[in-house]
Amino acid sequence: MSTLATNAITDASGGNTATINGYTPTVSNMAGRNRIINGDMRIDARNAGASVTAPNGDYTLDRWATLSSAASKFTIQQNAGSVTPPAGFSNYAGLTVTSAYSPTGGELFALRQRVEGLNVSDLAWGTAAAKTITISFWVRSSLTGTFGGSLQNSVSNRSYPFTYSISVANTWEQKTVTVSGDTTGTWLTSNGVGISMTFSIGAGSSILGTADAWAGAAYYSATGSTNLIATSGATFYITGVQLEAGSVATPFEHRMYGQELALCQRYYWDSNIDELWASPLNGTNNYRRVSIQYPVTMRSAPVCTVTASTSGSFSSGSQPFAEAITATSSVVNCDVSSSAAYAWVTSFKASAEL
């Protein structure tokens, strides 16, 4: 008689285990482990794989924002440099320094994801029951040394600087960082910023703190970490980013593409289409209106950007605009110069980013 195999998975140390992070893994309870969205860098709705000069505080690959205290110092691109990703991945985010710079004071150059509080409420940070979390990721850089990052709360008065080492240049290495949950401070469990996670490529001295310790200050990296931004042409590639409850890094949670896309669309939706027609409200009215339903419920009522075309012309001072904006839908309105003219939406962008 055959014996069924134990319900085991392989953990980050390469060993099989029947229990992990305090529970027995099954297909159902291992889903939803990763609190990071687009950690494998598959979704790039804004730029479709094009290289962009890193903006300060704006989003690039979905859910990932770049921080750049000085303009035009580095670029970001999905699959920059066209290197082979680590096994099991097809994409990565690539940062490339285009102009060497030595940050001072509170200057920062980094890649950041803000995790919604509703997605980390079970961690109970800010209470005596705060849970330990583990961050894991794959990284590759043209430089070696000690690199840094941090975790912060929504108002940046609690932070945890961390470090990791890159041992071999231009080689993918997997890293893990385990963090004891913060038992003090205010950590949102609403649709605001629950946890902000930053990977620094350069930071001034006033925002560097002691590694592996919680602090009541806004630290974005650890003292002694490498300033990659100081080397022109230096590269920093990252993928497979996971933040999960527990003290052990489990294998990266590969979600179905449609699931990952829907998770991203909660924060940003970009629809470039010519199919949403705005019809006259009545036979003689020049006012045009079309209702737009978002593919998923967004985090909050988004900021909407609209472009449209018409078979005639838009009335003076009446370019298309969105109103009646909610987390699920909005209405686009415009005035055209003739009652016989049609109008249609060519591009609709909705952003409810953190």
Stockholm file with secondary structure:
# STOCKHOLM 1.0

chainA/1-354         MSTLATNAITDASGGNTATINGYTPTVSNMAGRNRIINGDMRIDARNAGASVTAPNGDYTLDRWATLSSAASKFTIQQNAGSVTPPAGFSNYAGLTVTSAYSPTGGELFALRQRVEGLNVSDLAWGTAAAKTITISFWVRSSLTGTFGGSLQNSVSNRSYPFTYSISVANTWEQKTVTVSGDTTGTWLTSNGVGISMTFSIGAGSSILGTADAWAGAAYYSATGSTNLIATSGATFYITGVQLEAGSVATPFEHRMYGQELALCQRYYWDSNIDELWASPLNGTNNYRRVSIQYPVTMRSAPVCTVTASTSGSFSSGSQPFAEAITATSSVVNCDVSSSAAYAWVTSFKASAEL
#=GR chainA/1-354 SS CCCCCCSCEECTTSCEESCBTTBCCCTTTTTTCCCCSSTTCCCCTTTTTCCEECCSSCBCSTTCEEEESSTTSEEEEETGGGCCCCTTCSCCEEEEESSCCCCCTTCEEEEEEEEEGGGTGGGCTTSTTCCCEEEEEEEEESSCEEEEEEEECTTSSSEEEEEEEECSTTCCEEEEEEECCCSSSCCCCSSSEEEEEEEEEEECGGGEECTTSCBSSCCCEETTCCCGGGSTTCEEEEEEEEEEESSSCCCCCCCCHHHHHHHHHTTEEEECCSCEEEEESSTTCCEEEEEEECSSCCSSSCEEEEEEEESSCBCTTCCCEEESCCSSEEEEEEEBSCTTCCEEEEEEEEECCC
#=GC SS_cons         CCCCCCSCEECTTSCEESCBTTBCCCTTTTTTCCCCSSTTCCCCTTTTTCCEECCSSCBCSTTCEEEESSTTSEEEEETGGGCCCCTTCSCCEEEEESSCCCCCTTCEEEEEEEEEGGGTGGGCTTSTTCCCEEEEEEEEESSCEEEEEEEECTTSSSEEEEEEEECSTTCCEEEEEEECCCSSSCCCCSSSEEEEEEEEEEECGGGEECTTSCBSSCCCEETTCCCGGGSTTCEEEEEEEEEEESSSCCCCCCCCHHHHHHHHHTTEEEECCSCEEEEESSTTCCEEEEEEECSSCCSSSCEEEEEEEESSCBCTTCCCEEESCCSSEEEEEEEBSCTTCCEEEEEEEEECCC
//
